[in-house]
């Protein structure tokens, strides 16, 4: 063991690694990349996983960090942390819906359109996009249609290989082969006649 390791105290005398404390581990951890939101200036995490990882690793004893959940920001399309619970957030939305048309909360822009009360139908009847007829140009073929197409292609290939008249290139090769064999036979016979 080198003197540097002994001075730093990274190993025990028997060679086992020392158990590190939480403060030492916090110093060496890698930071999760985060920028700032365009609208609210909050920290923007690129994925939900990053935001949830930061939430999980927060020190709950620190009074400055009280974040409880993550939400997607419609302005920067990133993820932010907030100390408001979902119930508090919904209550603020309802209160703001009665006072103004659009309000920004937690960096989220909400357009508060009046929603129908339970038991009432919405005014305009919207077209159901799930059951609406699809665009024929973008329709995906069914497995039966795909099988029918491939069967027709296979039939054409089989008919092409079993045709009684061979293709021109094959006929030309046969004629050339016949000519070659005839010429070689004639050249073998010709010297014998001359004797």
N, C-alpha and C positions, 0 to 999 in steps of 0.2 A: 504494500500500500504506500502510495506517495505521501510526502509530508503535507502537500496541499490538502489532500482529502482528510488527513488527520486534523489539520488546523481548522478546516471547515466543519468537522464533526459529522460528515455524511454517513460514515459507517461505524459500527461498534467494533470493539476489539475482536469479536468472533467473526466479523465480516458481514453480519446481517444489516440490512438497511434500517435506519432509525425511523420511528413512527413520527410523521410530521403532524404539526398542529394545523388547525383550520386557517389561521392567519397566514402561514407560509403557503398553503395551497391557494388562497385567494390572490396572492401576489403573482403567481405564475399562470393563472388561467388566461385563456385567449378571449379577447373581446369579440362580441358578436357585432358585425358591421351594421351601423345604423346612421341614417342621415336625418334631416329635419323635414317636417311636413311643410308643404307650400302654404297652406291656409292658416293652421294654428301654431306652427313652430314646434309641435311636439316631436319626440323621437319617432322616426319611421323605421319599422322593421320590415324587411322585404317579404318574409313568409310568416304564416301563422305559427309554424313550428318555432321560429326564432323568438317570436313574442311570447309564446307559451314557455319556452326554455328560460327566458329572462324572468318571467313571472315565478317560475318554480325555484329559481336560484336567488330570489330576493330575500334579504334579511328582514324578517318580520318584526324584529325588535327595533329597527330604525324608524323613528316617527316621521321622517321625511319621505319614505317610500311606502305608500299605502295602496298601491295598485292591486286590484283584485281580479280584473279580467282584461281580455284583449278584444279589440273590435276592428273591423275593416273600415278604412277611411275612404269615402267616395271621391275626395278631391285628389289625393296622391296615390290611391289604390294600394297603399301600404297598410301595415297593422300598427295600432297604437295601444298603449296601456292606459287604463282609467281606474280610478278608485271608486267610481259609482257602480253599484250592483245593477243587474238587469232590471229589477223592479223599480229602483230609483230612476233609472234612465227612461223607462216607459211612462212613469208618473210625470216626469218633466215634459215628455213629448205630448202627453194628453193636456197638460196645463198650458203648454205653448200653443197647442192647436186651437184652443179657444181664444187666445190673445192675439195671435198674428198668423199670417199665411205661411211664411217660411222663417225658420230660426236655425241658428247654428249652435249645436251642443257638442261638446267634446270633439270639436273639429268635424263633426258630421253635419251635413246640410240636409234638413228634412223639409220636404214640401208637404204641408199638412192639408191634404184634401179631405173633406168630410167623408167619412166612411159610413156605410149603411149600418144601422142598428140591427141587432140580432132579430131575425124574423122578417126583416124587410129585404126586398131584392134591390140590387144595384140598378140604377136608372138605365144606362145603355146595356143592351144585351150584346156582349162581345162574342166574336167568332171563336169557337173552341179550336185552338191550334193543334191539339192532340188528335182530335177526330176529324179535322178538316181534310178534304182530299189533297193529297200531295201533288207537287208539280211533277208531271209525267217525265220531264227531262231529267229530274233528279231522283226518280224512283229507283230503289234497289231491287234487283230481280230476286224472285223467290228461288229456293233451291231446286224446285221442279223445273223452272224455266232454264236455269243454268245447266241442269242435267240434260234437258232436251237439246239445248244448243251444242253441248259437247258430244252428245250421241250423233247428231247430224254431221258434225265435223269428222268424227271417227268413221262414219259410213262413207263419206267422201274419200277419206284417205284409203280405206280398204278397197273401194271401187277403183281408185287410181292405180293401186298396186296389182290388182287382179285383172286389169284390162288385157284383152287378147292381142292388141297391136302394141308392141313396145314403143317407147318414145323414140324420136328421131336419133338422138345421140346413141342409144343402144343399137338401133338398126345400122347406123354408120359403123359402129365398132364391129358388128358381126360381118359386114361386107368387107371391111378392111382385113379382118382376121382370115376370112375365106380367101381373099386375094393373096395374102402373105403365104398361106399354106400352099396354095396352088403354085405360086412362083417358086417356092423352095422345092417342091416336088419336081417341077419342070427342070430346075437347075440340076437336080440330082440325076434325072433321067437323061438330059441332053448330053453330058459327056460320054455316057455309055453308048449312045447311038453313033457317035463319031468314031468309034473304034473299029 
